């Protein structure tokens, strides 16, 4: 796609539709939607003329799974980022990614990375088993008894990059992007979003995620093609390499650390070498390889603790009428869907029983206090008026204030 096609109204319109998906109840989205055609025409003209400048960022913290600073762009800038990423950047940069680079790509993600980790552990086991059986056959020995199997032995490098997004150097990234995108107008637009923050990349930008993966994707190429250790994977700043023994792992970590240093990145204190039998903590699960070659996936303890705390909070909020049972069920089913990717049948039953008991206690407290059941969130929507158009979050019908005005309007009055 050319830069002119990127700036066209049609491209920006489809980017706007993608940007507003599941966000139409937000104030900023509704305000833009009220005059979308005019906004997109102005946006198209400013991009073509080179006068476009990103707005300021909305900075806030999130605390799960850990404290992070999010710097979110305005809805207008999200439209531009969708147009830029979906039509040009993703298609060009993703061609450089290896199969074992899991983040910021369609059809991949944490669950794909978890599945690939299981395959890598299983392949390690079968390779060692096959080599041992071939050696025993050559020596005229029978297959090794299962109770003597040691094919699950090995070493794993478990790495983590210190302050990944904040440590990405702007000039190094820009230089790498210029080699892939020769159009200077496109370079200028991309660099405006890169320079939106002083150091590193803004976590709230859609472009930041694909840039970050592109910035370090060469590490996976180096591990597989130069070190010949293909049983490896990376999800953003979290990565692993399965090695046949501790000596290989120590030398590989020394060389890999040097490659990160060339990019101006540093590995944090959590980076270390562990026996493979201890399992690998990756993509929300702790994955083990048993003596018989079975891969077992257990949910992280931190995830279990968070769900227990959440159930306690739900009980208090449900008893106080701050949340509906439907909303609680929706959130819990989302957690269940994630947990199903591991061996968590007993855990899910336990958590379901804990949640049901908490809701029963909360309903008993409400009855004792003489309070009615919490009302549905559909009744409690906030009503906002933007210009001459009235919007009601999550509903296409006229708002209550508008219906009352129409009911009391004098027939025939202007």
N, C-alpha and C positions, 0 to 999 in steps of 0.2 A: 504494500500500500504506500502510495506517495504521501508527502506532507500535505499537499492540497486535498487529497481524499480524506486524510485524517481530520482536517479542519472543516470538512463539509457538514452541512446541517444533518444530512442523513446519518453519517457516522456518529455525530454527537447525540442524535436522537436515540439511537439504539444503545449507546453508552449510558444515556440518562435512564432508559428503561431498566438496564442492568443495575445501575447504581441505586435506584429506588426500591429494588426488590426487597421485600420484608422490612422496609424502613419507612413506609408511607405514613405511619402514625407519628413520626418524629416531627418536631416543629420546623427544623431547617428544611426537611424534605417537602413538607406541605407548603412552606413559603415559596420554595423554588417551583413547585408544581403549579401553583396558582398562576404563574406567568412563565411557564416553561418555554413556550415558543419564542417569546421575546428574549428570554435569558439565553437560549441556545443560539439565536441569531447574533446577539451581541458577542457571545463567546466565540462563535465561528469567525467573526470579523476581527476580533482582537488577536486570535491565534494566527490568522493569515497575515495580519499587519505586523506581527511580532511584538505587540504591546501587552500581551497577556502577562500578568503577574499573579502568583499564588497568594491567597489570603493568609492571614495569620492562623496559627495552629491552636487548637483547643487542647490544653495539656491537663491530664488527670492520671491518677494512679489506679491500678488494679492490684488485687492482693491474692489471687489464685491463679496458678499454683504458688506463685511467690510475688513479691512486690515488684511492679514494673511501671515505668513511666510511659504512658501512651500519649502521643502527640497527633491528634486527629485533624485532618483537613476539613474544610467546609464542604458542603454538598456540591457546590459548584466545582471545586477542585477534584472531588471524587469522580465527577463526570469526565473530566479531562484525563484523569489517571486511568479510568476504565477504557476510554478510547485509545489511549497510548499503549497500555499494557496488552489489552485483548487483541488489538489489531496489528501491532508492530513488534513490541518488545518481547512478548512471550514466545512467539513463533521463532524469532531469531535466536534468543538466548537459550531456550530449552533444548536446542539441537546439540548444545555442548555438554549437557548433563549426562552422567552415566546412569545405568539402570538402578544402581544402588544409592542414588541421590533422591531422597523421598519428598522433600518439602516443596511447596509453592508450585505444584504441577497438577494438572487434571488427571484424575484416576489414581493418584497416589495420596500419601498422607501417613498419619501415624499407624493406622491399621494395616496398610500395605507394607510399611516398614517392619511392623511386628511379624507379619507373615514371611517376609524375606529373611528376617533374622532366624526364624524357625528353620527355614530351608537351608540357610548357611550352617547352622549347628548340625543339622542332620547330614549335610554333605561332608562336613568335617569327620563325623563319626564313620560314615560309609567309606570314605577315602582311607582312613586308618585301618579299618577292618579289612578292606580289600587288599591293601598292601601287606598286612600281616598274614592273611590267608594265602596269598601268592607266595610269600617267603616260606611258609610252612609246607606248602605243596612241593616247592622246589627242594626242600630238605627231606621230603618223604614223611612228613609228620601229619597227623590228623588235625582237623579243625580245632581251634582252641575252645574249651568248654565255656559256656556262657558265664559261669560264676567267676571265671578268670579274665573276662573281658575288661580291658582298660582303654577302650577306644574313645571314651569321653574325655580323656585327659588332654590337656592342651593349655594354652594361655590366651588371654584376651586383653587387648589394649582398650581401655574405656576412656574416651577423651571428652573434654568440654572446653569451649573457647571462652576466655574471660571477657565479659562485657561485649558480646559479639557485635551487636548493631552499633553500639557507641564507639567501637574501635575501628570501624571501616574507614579507611582514609579516602577522602573525597578525590584527591588528585589521582591516586592509583585507580580508583573506580572509573573516573571520567576518562582516563587514558585507555582503559580496557574497552569502554563503551564506544569511544570514537573509532576504534578499529573495526567495530561491527556495524556502526551506523554512520556512513560518510556524510549524510545531509546535515549541514551546519545548523539549519533551522531546527531540525529534530534534536540535535545535540544541545542546542540552547534551551529547548523546552525541558529536556530530561535533566539538565544541570540545574534548572531553577528549582525543581523539586528536591534534588540532592542537597542543594545549599539552603533548604528551608530551615535546617537546624545547624548549629555551629559545628558540632562534632558528631560523626557517624551518620546514621540514617534514622529518620523518624519511624517509630514502630507502627504508627497508625496509617502510614502510606501503603497503598497497594503496590506501588512500584518498589518499595523498599525490600519486600520479601523476595521478589525475583532477582533484584540486584544482589542481595546478600548471598543467595544460593549460587549465582553466577560468579561472585567474587571468590568463592572457595571451592568451586567445582573441580578445579585443577588438582586439588589434594586427592580426590578419589581416583582421578586418572593416574596420578603418581603412585598411589598405593597399589593399584591393580596392574599397571603397565610397567613400572620401574621396579617395584619391590616384589611383584608377582605374588601378591596376597589378595586374591579376589574375594575372600570371604569377609567383606567389610561393608559398612553402611553408614550413611550420614543423614540426620534429620536436623536441619538448621545448624546449631552449634553443638549438637550432641552426636557423637560418632563412636564406632567400635571397629576393631580389626581382630579377627580370630587367627591365631598363629599356631603352628605345630608344637612349639616349645617356648620356654621362657627366654632362652638365648636369642632366638629369632625376634621375639617380642621386644626385648630391650634394645636391640639394634634398630628395629623398625621405628620404635618410638623416638629414638634419637634423631633419625633422619626426617621423620614426619614433623617433629618439633621445629627443625630447621626450615622446612617448607612453609610452615605457618609464620615463622619469623620474617621470611622474605616478603610476606604480605602485610607485615606490620601488626600481626595478631599474636596473642599470647595464650597459652593453655593454662587453665586455672589449677588450683590445688586438688580438685577432684580427679584430674587425669592421672591414671595409674595402670599398672598391670596386675591382673588377677588370674588365679587358676580358673580354667573354664568350668570346672565342676561347681564353682561358687555361683554360677549363673551370670546373666547380663541384665542390668537395669536399663531398659530402653523403651521409649514410646509408651510410657505409662504402665508397663508390666515388668515383672522380674521373670526372666525366661531361663529355665534349667534344661540341661541335657542329662538324662539318667544313664545308668550303667548299661542298660539294654538298648539305648539309642532313642528313647522316647523323649519328645520335647514337651515340657510342661510350662504353661504360662500362668503366673499368679499375679493378681492385681497388686500394685504398689501399696505398701502400708499407709503411705500418706494419703492416697486416694480413699482408702477405707476409712481413715480417721476423718477426712473431710466430709464424707457422706454421713457418718455418725453425728458430727457436729451440725450438719445441715438438717438432719431429722429432728434434733433437739430444737433448733431454731424454728422449723416448720410447726412443731407442736405449739410453741409459744405464740407464733404469729396466727395460726389457725384458731387457737383459743381466743385470741384478741380480735379476730375478724379482719386481720390485715391481709390474708391470702385465702383463696378458695381451694377446695379440695381438688378441683380440676387442674389448677395450676401446679399443685404439688405433684399430682400424678404425672403430668406432662414432664416435669423436671426429673422425676424418679425414673420414668421409662427411658429418658435420654441416657441417664447413667447406666441403666440396665443394658441398653444396646451397646454401650462401650464395653461393659464388663463381659458381655457374651463372647468377646473375641479371645477370652482366656478360659482357663479351666476353673470356672467360678460358680458352678451350679449350686453348691452348698452355700456359698457366700451370698448369692442373690436371694436364695430362700430365707436366709437369716435376716438380711436387710429388709426384705418385704415384710417379714413378721414384725420386725422392729418398727417399721413405718406404720403398719396397721394398728399396732398397739398404741403408738403415739397419737394417732388420729382418734382412736376410741377414747383415750384419756382427755384429749382436747375437746371432743364433743360432750363428754360428761361434764367438764368444767363449764362449758357454755350453757348447758341445760341447768346446772346448779345456780348459775348466775342469772338465769332467765333471759338469756340472749338468743336471738334468732340465728339460724345458720348464716354463714358469710354469703353475701350476695355475689352474683356472677360479675366478673370484671366488665362484661358488656354493658351493665347498667351504670358503671362508675367511670365511663370514659370522660376524658377531659374535652371540653369544647373550646375551640379557639376560632377567632375570626381574623382572617388575613386579607386586608384590602376590602374588596367588595364580595369576596367569596367566603362562605362559611364551611369549615371542614369539621368532621367528627372522626376521631381516630378509629381506624379499623372498621368503618361502616360507611357505606355509600348512600345511606338514607339521610334526609334532612335532620339536622340536630333538633333537640328538644326545644331550644329557644326559637328556632325557625318555625317549628310546627305550631307553637303557641301564638307566634305573631300572625301566622296565616289563619289560625282559628278565630282570632279577634279582629281580623281585618274587615273593614266595612265594605260590603259588596259594591262594586263599581268604582271604588276609590282608586286613584292612581297610585 
